[in-house]
Amino acid sequence: MLTYGQQTADVGASKMLLYGDWIFIFAGTLSSTELTFEEIRNAAIEDKELLNRANILPTLRKAFTGRVGHWNELRHLAGLGMTMKDFNSPEGIKRLGQKLHYEFGWRMHQDYEENFHDEIMVVGWGKTPLAVVLYSINASGEGLHGKDGCYAIGSGRDAAISTLLLLGHKSGSLLQDAIYVVAAAKFSCEDHGIGESTKMWIGRKRRDTDPSDHYPGMPDLIIQPDEIKELRRIWEEHGKPKIPIECREITKTITSRINDDAVIERQSNREFFDSLTGRLTSGKSEPE
């Protein structure tokens, strides 16, 4: 889903890129994170070694901090005709004076903490069989989540990770269970500004038999739309959190003590519709 001001639209925008043997996942302002990836792409064109396991984290870190510098530069220094390099130089300090230089620096820092929402996660493997890389970077810092066995970014992060943990997901989970858990995590965070459009695939370490011009396992490991639709149906029927009807036997006696006719009437209407829904589901179309 894309958000612009007060408007949102589930346009199926791609927030993932496969580059080399790495999966890059973005959250925040998509047009801004694309600029970060552009820096990664340009660096890799000059030196492909920057995308190997030993260099991928420094490469992403440098691209991210470079994007932050350009972001601050345009918002705070362009009007002065200064670049970030100018600002940090002795000449820049002399030009602005110590007090004004400090104020600009503090203002940029506050702006960054409050308004820079870009997040990037990179997923891939090192040389050893189980050397998974699950790295994230954002305005709050960075982290390696391989030992956690899961992570998420964006506005639905907390809801998604909560679902993963509640369902007992871990790095040693069975693949067939992990597929459902990841789907459930995605579905559960859709009330947090996340669109319903969903794409899933299974990433794995490169094998000698994989074509060099394809991401490992592609396209065979893409989970098909009809399979995602079926996973959603199962989640809605069996896994989506619901208020159990049985709990109303207890809460009904509690709410009746408030002696509020409007509340009691709404409660009675809900009981009627729940009863009607139950009859229709069981094939009984007429009240008993």
N, C-alpha and C positions, 0 to 999 in steps of 0.2 A: 504494500500500500504506500502511496505517496501522499504527503501532506504539504500543503502550501497555504500559509495563513490559517484561515478557518475552514479551508476546503480540503477534503480527503477523497481519494479515489483508489479503488483496488484495480490498478492497471496492469498488474503482473510484471512490474518493473524488475529486471534482473539485478539482484544485489550480491551476485556471486560471480567470480571469474576463475577459470582454470588457466593457470599459466605455468608452463614447465610441469613439474610434478607437484605443484602446490595448488591448494584451493584457497582463494582469497574471498572472504565474506565481509560485507560492509553494512554499517548501520549509521544513522544520522542523516546528514545532508548528502544525498547521493551524488549531486554534481560536485561537491567538495571532495568526497572520498575518491571519486574518479580522478581528481587531480593528484591525489596521493599515489594512486596506482600508476598514473602517467609518469611520475618520477621513478617508480620502480621499473617500469617498462623501459624507460630511456636508459637507466643505469644498466639494466640487463643486456640491452643492445650493445653497449660498449664493452661489457665484461660479463659473460654468461656465468662465470664462477660466483658472481654475487648472489646467485639463486641456489647454490648448493647448501647442504645442511649446515656447514660451518658458518656460512655468511648470511643466511636468510633472515635471521633476527636482527643483526646490525643493519642490514639493507632496509628492512621495513622500518626500523626505529629511525634511521636517518631520513627516510622519505617522509615519515610522519612528522618529525620535528621540523623538517624543511617546509612542509605544508603549513604547520602552525606559524612559522616565521613569516611566510608570505601572507597568510591570513591577517596577522597582526600588522604587518607592514602596510597593507592596503587600507585597513580600517583606521590606523592611527598616524601613520607617517607619510602617506602619499601626499596629504595636503601640505606638508612641509618640504616636499621634494626630497625626502630622505628614504634610504633603504634600511633594512635591519642591520646590515653591515655598517652603514654610516652611523646609525644610532649607537652601536656598541663600540665604535672607535673612539679614541681619545679626542679626535676632532669633533665628533658628535656631542660628546659630553661638554666640551668647551663651547660649542655653538649654542647649546641649550642652557648651559649652566647647571650646576649640581642639583639645585632644587627642582627645576622644571624637568630635568632628565629623570630624576627619581619619580616625580609625579606621572610622567608618561609611562615609565616602566611599571609602576603600580597599577595604573589604569589598564594597561595591556594584560597584565596578569589577572586582574579581576574579570575583564572581558572574556579572557580565555576560559577561566573556570566556570563562568556563568553561561556562556553562549557558544562555546565550541563543543559540538555534540558528536563529532565524527568518531566512529569506532571501527577498528579493523581486526579481524581474526584470520589467522592463517593456519591451515591444517595440512599435514604431510608426514613424511617418515624420514628418519635418518638411515644410516647404513646397517645397523643391527636389526634383527627381525622384529623386535618389539619397541623400537625407538620412535614412538609416536610423538609428533609435534602438534600441540594445541596451544597456540600463542595468541594473546589478545593485547591490544594497546588502545588507550583512550586518554581523555583529559585527566582521569584519576590515576593513571599509571599503566603498568603492564603486568602480565602474568603468564606463567606456563601452567597449563591445566591437565597435562597428561596423566598425572597421578590421580587427579579428581575423576578422570574418565569421562568428563562432560563439561560443556560450557555453552553459553549463549550470549548474544549481544543485542543491543537495541532496546526499545521500549517494552518488549515482552520478555526481557531477560529473566527477571525475578520469577515470573509465573512459570516460564519454561523450565528453569532450573529446579524450582520447587516440585514440579511434576516429575521430572527425571529422578529426583531423590525420593519422592514419595513412592514411586514405583520400583525403588530398589536398584536403579541402574548403577552399574560400576564398570570399570575397565574390563573385568573378566566376564561380563554378561554374555549369554548366548546371542549370536548375531540375530536370530529370528526374534528374540525378545527385544533386542536393542532397536530393531526396525520399528516395532510397534510403539515402544517407549518414546522414541524420537518423534514419531507422528503424533502421539498423544500430547507431547510437550508443545508441538506447534499448534495443534488445535486448541489447547487450553489457554494459550495466550492471545487468541484472536479478539478478545474483549479489551485488549490494551493497545488499540490502534494498529493491529496487525491484520492484513488482508487475508481472505480465505484462499487465494491463489497459492498453491503449494507445489514445489518441485523437490524431489528427493532422489538421491543416488547413494550408492555404497562406494566409498573411497577405499583403496587398498594400496599396498606397497607395490612398486613396479616390479614386474617379472621380466625375465629375458625374452619371453615370447610376446610381450606387449609391443605393438607398433610404436616407433619412436615419435611419430607425429600425433599420437593420441594420448589423452590422459589415461593412466593405468585403469584397465577394466572397461573403459568406455567403448561402445555404447551399451554393452550387455548389462552393466550394473545400474543403469537408470531404472528407477521404479516408475512404472507406467501410470498414467492418469487414472485408469480404471482400478488399478491396485490401490492408489491413494484414496479413491472414492470409497472403496470397500473398507479400507482401514478407518476412514471417517465414520462410516455406517456402524462398524463394530464399536468404535469409541463412543458414539452417541448413544448406542443401545446398552453397552455394558460398562463403559469406563468414565463417561462424563459425570462429574459430581452432580448429584441431585439431592433434594430434600426428601427423605423417605416418608411416605404417607403414614407409616406406623408412628412416627414421632408426634403426629398431630393428636393422637389419643392423649398424650401428656400435655402438650402445649395448649390444647383446647380448653382444658380446665383452668389453666393459668390465665389465659386471655379473657375468659368469661368473667373473671373477678373485677375487671376494670369497669363493667357496667356501661359500656359505650355501644349504643345500638348500631352505629355505622361500622364499627370494627367487627361486631358479631355478624352483621349482615354480609359483609365481605367474606368472612370466614365460612358462613353457610353456603354462599355462592360457590366458593372454591371447592368445598366438600361435594357439592352437587356435580360440578363439572368433572372432578376427579372420579366420582362414582360413574358418571356417564361414560367417560373415557375408558374406564375399566371394563364396562359392559361391552362397548363397541370392540375393544381389543379382543375380548373373549368370544365375540360373535353374537352377543345378546343385544339386539337392537331395541327391544321394548323393556321398559321398567318392569321389575317383578311385582 
